[in-house]
Amino acid sequence: MAGDKLIIIGGGRHALELYHLLEELDRSQFIYCFVQDEAAPGLKLQGLPVLDRETVLHQFSSSDDKPKVIGAIGSIPDNKRLINTFEAAGFGFFNAITEDIALKRQKFIGEGVTIAQKSMLTVNVSIMNHAVVNIGCNISHDVVVGEYTQISPGANIAGHVIIEDEVFIGAGVTIIPRIRIGKGAYIAAGACVTKDVPPFTMVAGVPAVIKKYSI
Ligand SMILES: CC(C)(COP(=O)(O)OP(=O)(O)OC[C@H]1O[C@@H](n2cnc3c(N)ncnc32)[C@H](O)[C@@H]1OP(=O)(O)O)[C@@H](O)C(=O)NCCC(=O)NCCS
């Protein structure tokens, strides 16, 4: 039945990581295919087809029982673009969330959200639609993670931090309490963020300083 089917957007390493998260959640058997903009005929990942976007959209165009979709592309603009394409075509989204998370203690968890293994959320956290929290992150109380934002492995986010939409947080980043990270900002790996970060800037270092004003 199509309603049980899952589609992963992406065919690269993030998609592979997501496959393994779903395997641990005992849901990998429901994955119908991976999908990307273009795909060579016969391409496979983990034995499953990697199909091009138009093929999948066409296949389910008149179906009332479309598979559920999740984004797993490392490039935030590409991930967002393909998610939006599937949303416009009437597809819904599913979450892939490690069982370590106490969902009932959180304020809001959106759709199309990934929270990978060994990540912890304390209380009152909001994770907006299509955000990704990669492995081994610690997210403290009252944090907001914006739409399409991606948090790389091993980040530590302190209480009352607001991360706006489409932010990239590199591996091992630390953010101290009550910081706001502006939309589209890019936090380089290993940074310690001690001041608010303006939108669309790149910051790096300990303490983090602005390295680029537009990305
Ligand atoms: C931010 C990043 C993408 C580099 O971006 P970039 O736009 O190519 O930046 P550049 O290499 O031009 O570097 C710009 C400046 O930032 C500095 N810089 C870049 N990354 C840095 C880092 N992680 N820590 C400290 N300084 C860094 C560079 O030394 C350079 O400084 P300078 O202008 O004083 O010489 C990369 O360094 C990074 O941290 N990526 C994170 C990747 C990651 O965590 N991936 C996880 C995927 S699961």
PDBQT file of the ligand as one rigid body, heavy atoms in Angstrom, charges set to zero:
ROOT
HETATM    1  C1  LIG A 301      32.884  27.170   7.094  1.00  0.00    +0.000 C 
HETATM    2  C2  LIG A 301      33.556  26.251   6.068  1.00  0.00    +0.000 C 
HETATM    3  C3  LIG A 301      32.506  25.584   5.204  1.00  0.00    +0.000 C 
HETATM    4  C4  LIG A 301      34.508  27.033   5.218  1.00  0.00    +0.000 C 
HETATM    5  O1  LIG A 301      33.778  27.926   4.494  1.00  0.00    +0.000 OA
HETATM    6  P1  LIG A 301      34.452  28.817   3.377  1.00  0.00    +0.000 P 
HETATM    7  O2  LIG A 301      33.404  29.804   2.981  1.00  0.00    +0.000 OA
HETATM    8  O3  LIG A 301      35.038  27.933   2.313  1.00  0.00    +0.000 OA
HETATM    9  O4  LIG A 301      35.567  29.555   4.208  1.00  0.00    +0.000 OA
HETATM   10  P2  LIG A 301      37.072  29.805   3.807  1.00  0.00    +0.000 P 
HETATM   11  O5  LIG A 301      37.800  28.519   3.719  1.00  0.00    +0.000 OA
HETATM   12  O6  LIG A 301      37.107  30.752   2.650  1.00  0.00    +0.000 OA
HETATM   13  O7  LIG A 301      37.604  30.542   5.114  1.00  0.00    +0.000 OA
HETATM   14  C5  LIG A 301      37.232  31.862   5.453  1.00  0.00    +0.000 C 
HETATM   15  C6  LIG A 301      37.929  32.190   6.741  1.00  0.00    +0.000 C 
HETATM   16  O8  LIG A 301      37.358  31.412   7.798  1.00  0.00    +0.000 OA
HETATM   17  C7  LIG A 301      38.380  30.606   8.436  1.00  0.00    +0.000 C 
HETATM   18  N1  LIG A 301      37.789  29.334   8.761  1.00  0.00    +0.000 N 
HETATM   19  C8  LIG A 301      37.087  28.517   7.937  1.00  0.00    +0.000 A 
HETATM   20  N2  LIG A 301      36.647  27.461   8.626  1.00  0.00    +0.000 NA
HETATM   21  C9  LIG A 301      37.078  27.620   9.895  1.00  0.00    +0.000 A 
HETATM   22  C10 LIG A 301      36.911  26.847  11.060  1.00  0.00    +0.000 A 
HETATM   23  N3  LIG A 301      36.180  25.730  11.049  1.00  0.00    +0.000 N 
HETATM   24  N4  LIG A 301      37.452  27.304  12.208  1.00  0.00    +0.000 NA
HETATM   25  C11 LIG A 301      38.178  28.458  12.218  1.00  0.00    +0.000 A 
HETATM   26  N5  LIG A 301      38.352  29.248  11.137  1.00  0.00    +0.000 NA
HETATM   27  C12 LIG A 301      37.805  28.813   9.988  1.00  0.00    +0.000 A 
HETATM   28  C13 LIG A 301      39.485  30.497   7.382  1.00  0.00    +0.000 C 
HETATM   29  O9  LIG A 301      40.718  30.235   8.012  1.00  0.00    +0.000 OA
HETATM   30  C14 LIG A 301      39.410  31.865   6.763  1.00  0.00    +0.000 C 
HETATM   31  O10 LIG A 301      39.962  32.779   7.691  1.00  0.00    +0.000 OA
HETATM   32  P3  LIG A 301      40.803  34.087   7.211  1.00  0.00    +0.000 P 
HETATM   33  O11 LIG A 301      39.871  34.839   6.300  1.00  0.00    +0.000 OA
HETATM   34  O12 LIG A 301      41.094  34.794   8.482  1.00  0.00    +0.000 OA
HETATM   35  O13 LIG A 301      41.986  33.538   6.489  1.00  0.00    +0.000 OA
HETATM   36  C15 LIG A 301      34.349  25.162   6.735  1.00  0.00    +0.000 C 
HETATM   37  O14 LIG A 301      35.508  25.649   7.279  1.00  0.00    +0.000 OA
HETATM   38  C16 LIG A 301      33.584  24.469   7.856  1.00  0.00    +0.000 C 
HETATM   39  O15 LIG A 301      33.789  24.722   9.029  1.00  0.00    +0.000 OA
HETATM   40  N6  LIG A 301      32.697  23.565   7.470  1.00  0.00    +0.000 N 
HETATM   41  C17 LIG A 301      31.956  22.827   8.421  1.00  0.00    +0.000 C 
HETATM   42  C18 LIG A 301      31.774  21.488   7.841  1.00  0.00    +0.000 C 
HETATM   43  C19 LIG A 301      31.078  20.602   8.803  1.00  0.00    +0.000 C 
HETATM   44  O16 LIG A 301      31.068  20.756   9.999  1.00  0.00    +0.000 OA
HETATM   45  N7  LIG A 301      30.417  19.648   8.208  1.00  0.00    +0.000 N 
HETATM   46  C20 LIG A 301      29.674  18.680   8.920  1.00  0.00    +0.000 C 
HETATM   47  C21 LIG A 301      28.868  17.879   7.935  1.00  0.00    +0.000 C 
HETATM   48  S1  LIG A 301      28.121  16.493   8.711  1.00  0.00    +0.000 SA
ENDROOT
TORSDOF 0
